[in-house]
Each structure stands twice: as C-alpha cells, then as structure tokens.
C-alpha cells in the first residue's frame, strides 16, 4: 500500500503560525526547520517535521499540522462499520477520534470540530435526532458533514435529512458508509 506524505508550503505554515513568510524561509535556510526541495526549487515541510517544530518551540498546533489529511469523529458503539471507517481513514492519514459514548463525543466535538462526523444510528445515550440537531445548532459544527450509518429503517431518514444529516446509510452497507466519509474528506481538501 502506498502511503502519501503530507507536505506543507512555508507560506501555509507562516499563515498558521501568524508569522511573515520570510521568517519561515529563514528557519528553513538556517536548518532549524527541516524541509525538502521540490524539482521546481520550492521548499516543502513534512507535516511530521512541522509538528515536531511546533512542540519544540511552543508554536500553535492546528488541525492542518496535526492531521493534514483531515479528521473524522465517529460516535457510537463499536461495530464492523465503525472499524471499517477507522481503517479506511487511517490508511489515508486521517485522524480518527472514536467515542463509544455519543454524549461524550458530542461534547468533545463542540470544542474542536472535525472535518466529518459519522454517527452510528443506534447510539444509546442520546436520541439520534437530538444528536444531529445539537451538531447543527453548534457554531463550530453547523456546516460539518454528518454521515449517519447503520440505519435500520427508512422511517427516520427524512427527519434526519431535514435536520441536516448529510447522508444516511442503511444497515449492512459498510462500504457505502466508508465511501461517503472519504468522499466528504476529499471535498474538504
């Protein structure tokens, strides 16, 4: 399997760190910040090197540096669909945060929104409709795609769609759930 390495432009890092781009280029030329040179003679910094530099020098660690391939929050009890989602996301370098307790996951997501939220339709702690409604009413998650997977019946599908669930996947359609999450990740990049 081919694993791609996330590369960041010095100008992106300057914007993230709220510095002048020349400062980042100076750090690269002085050897403080490791970088590679492209065939076109442009610098690129590996996300791992940027992360290490942040930790060493107390610079802000944004999700773009921490996980340049995006992040997915998966809420609900452990299932085959959840494991397949985690495996597919990790294979593409995406950070996966999993909460078996849906309520705890909703609270964590409210503080730092992921790129996509995937919710098991059989979450026990909170009604699914209330979870989707809460995500849509929170400022940070109002526009985050929500994928509901392992839905047993089609009865609640229209209500979930009206509340803002981006896509609802039927039970047993694990590949569809994985494809929906990955497609949304691709569209955010």
C-alpha positions, -999 to +999 in steps of 0.1 A: +000+000+000+013+035-009+012+060+020+014+096+009+033+121+030+016+154+037+038+183+026+031+219+036+042+251+019+062+276+040+036+302+032+009+279+047+030+275+079+035+312+081-002+318+079-009+291+106+018+304+129+009+341+122+044+349+110+058+366+080+067+340+053+103+352+052+107+341+089+097+305+080+121+306+049+149+318+072+143+289+096+145+265+067+177+280+053+193+280+087+184+243+092+161+249+122+130+237+103+137+206+081+124+209+046+128+192+012+133+210-021+110+201-050+123+197-085+110+232-091+133+245-064+104+252-039+105+242-003+080+218+013+079+209+050+067+174+060+038+176+085+057+154+109+086+179+109+062+209+113+045+190+142+079+184+159+089+220+154+056+232+170+062+210+200+098+221+204+092+258+200+057+263+215+040+272+182+003+267+177-006+232+166-036+234+143-055+205+128-039+212+095-005+204+110-017+177+134-036+159+107-033+174+072-055+147+057-084+158+079-102+144+109-132+122+114-153+119+146-171+085+149-198+083+175-215+052+188-208+017+200-181-004+184-193-022+152-180-036+120-189-003+102-170+017+128-139-005+124-141-002+086-144+036+088-114+038+112-093+015+090-101+035+058-094+068+074-062+058+090-050+043+057-053+078+041-036+096+070-068+110+085-071+114+123-099+093+137-115+101+170-139+075+184-164+078+212-185+048+222-205+072+244-223+095+220-229+122+246-191+124+254-183+126+217-208+154+211-192+174+240-157+168+226-167+178+190-183+210+203-148+222+214-129+213+182-149+204+151-137+175+129-140+176+091-167+149+091-189+134+118-200+098+115-228+086+139-240+051+145-278+052+142-281+030+173-265+054+197-280+046+231-272+076+253-289+103+231-317+102+205-302+103+171-324+132+160-313+152+191-276+145+183-279+158+147-299+188+159-273+196+185-245+194+159-264+217+136-271+243+163-234+245+175-215+272+156-184+251+150-202+221+137-231+238+119-215+231+084-197+199+092-209+169+070-228+143+091-229+107+080-254+085+098-247+048+093-263+015+101-298+030+100-323+001+105-354+015+088-361+043+064-388+058+087-365+083+103-344+091+072-365+121+061-365+136+096-327+133+098-323+148+064-345+178+073-324+183+104-292+184+085-278+149+082-257+150+050-263+113+042-280+083+058-266+048+051-287+017+056-276-011+079-252-035+064-239-010+038-205-006+054-187+001+021-212+029+013-206+045+048-168+044+042-172+058+007-194+087+020-170+097+047-139+095+024-158+115-003-166+143+022-130+143+033-118+146-003-142+175-009-129+195+021-092+194+009 
